[in-house]
Amino acid sequence: MTITSDSDQETAQFERQVERAAATLPHAPSLRRYRQILVAYNGSEDSIAALERVAAIAAHDSEVTVITVVPFEAISASPDPIKAADRKWQWNCLVDATARLRILGIDPDIEAAVGNPAAVIAETADSLEADLVVLGNGHDRHWQPTVTRRSVRLGLQRRLRCDTLVVHATTTLASDAT
């Protein structure tokens, strides 16, 4: 005969109730894998963390696309109203993101775009039929709130028809803590 404490009895009772509850549920759901992942990248610490998170959640057959958007909301008579410095920033972001993902075992597609970042990212997600959009939470000089004073993150979360993962650079995964 074994004498158990109240906490051991409570634990055993809890486990029995969990088993009964699990038995009444329909079959175990299949794990959802993200087939098409879009990563909004602007070079900020949070967007770097977003790339790292993508590597942690992408399946072996996931397609990953990185998009960098040069914000532009004005009409200009110039044939190319985008400043050379902005084009260089965009190029450098795409090179950096691709290099970081390749080190993590992912060879992404890239998208260079111009416009309202939230609208362009949402349109790209729709055209790719993305299952997941990943972006950093932080601010970058290139993606400050637009002329309409709305944040890119909030604008995206309202527009997207797929899952959204907002990553903070200070957030660590359990494996990072060891």
Disulfide bonds with the S-S distance in Angstrom:
none
